[in-house]
Amino acid sequence: MSRVSLEGQVAVVTGAARGVGELLARKLSARGARVALVGLEPDELKDVASRLHTECEHWCADVTDHEAMTRVAHEVKQRFGKVDIVVANAGVAAGGPFVDSDPAAWRRVIEVNLIGGAVTARAFLPVLMESRGYFLQIASLAAITPAPMMTAYCASKSGVEAFAHSLRAEVGYRGVRVGVGYLSWTDTDMVRGADEDEVMREMRRRLPWPANKTYPLGPAVERIVTGIERRSAHVYAQWWLRGTQSVRGYLPGLVATVGSRHVRSLGPRLGGVRKGLVGAGGAADEQGRTQRN
């Protein structure tokens, strides 16, 4: 598929204060795109904006807040005149046994990852229809295969994958392309935060190759940028993820068999798994909610 030049295009990136969102914003800017950064951390967003190569602006907003995101979409259109690309990247994670999980943290993962993606799409679709633009929903390997100790994250990422596929059928005739981005374990604050828990780290290392590795952030984001340039329906941040699509029907049964053995072996230690959102992004989300309340 041919690539579309990003020179002069306007790209919106949510979850832009760190990790995938931060580096994606920098790479889009390096290719000539003007960038609107959206996140919860004003100081970090300002720092990211100061390092971009092109015209940019940042907005502090919770992606689950429909009124706030509608306002952001209106202000981005006013600031830049159009919107060509929206990347719904904002996400949080929590791990551990479902039965012992913190209900508030579990719900928040669903709210940010799934509801936040839908709220972002609802806010920006009118301007994307004007530009015949591209909406990229960041999902995960967790959308393709379930994993024990990750019920909220897997449910949310499966949900956004289905949402994006449904949305593609609805808005294609209006000229809007919709893509789903898949990432395996990538070197971000979220993954490093999960790895701080010994049990979660051990569970991940017991996964079969190549799903048991942590992959560098740079190449992963480079592949996402290529997917954006191609307006791809499916974007794979690691090369091998494409192949998992052909076997995904077998994965739940395999995970149920193998995963249950691993969970059983870790049984006495499961109660010690940290509850709540993981990583610096999770901490920022919890702090932001406390301040808003």
HELIX and SHEET records of a PDB file:
HELIX    1   1 GLY A   19  ALA A   30  1                                  12    
HELIX    2   2 PRO A   42  SER A   50  1                                   9    
HELIX    3   3 HIS A   66  PHE A   80  1                                  15    
HELIX    4   4 PHE A   98  ASP A  100  5                                   3    
HELIX    5   5 PRO A  103  ILE A  110  1                                   8    
HELIX    6   6 GLU A  111  ILE A  115  3                                   5    
HELIX    7   7 GLY A  116  SER A  131  1                                  16    
HELIX    8   8 LEU A  141  ILE A  144  1                                   4    
HELIX    9   9 THR A  151  VAL A  171  1                                  21    
HELIX   10  10 GLY A  172  ARG A  174  5                                   3    
HELIX   11  11 ASP A  189  ASP A  195  1                                   7    
HELIX   12  12 GLU A  198  ARG A  205  1                                   8    
HELIX   13  13 LEU A  217  ARG A  230  1                                  14    
HELIX   14  14 LEU A  241  THR A  244  1                                   4    
HELIX   15  15 GLN A  245  TYR A  250  5                                   6    
HELIX   16  16 LEU A  251  SER A  265  1                                  15    
HELIX   17  17 GLY A  267  GLY A  272  5                                   6    
HELIX   18  18 GLY A  279  ARG A  292  1                                  14    
SHEET    1   A 7 CYS A  56  CYS A  60  0                                        
SHEET    2   A 7 ARG A  34  GLY A  39  1                                        
SHEET    3   A 7 VAL A  10  THR A  14  1                                        
SHEET    4   A 7 ILE A  85  ALA A  88  1                                        
SHEET    5   A 7 TYR A 134  ILE A 138  1                                        
SHEET    6   A 7 ARG A 177  TYR A 182  1                                        
SHEET    7   A 7 HIS A 234  TYR A 236  1                                        
END                                                                             
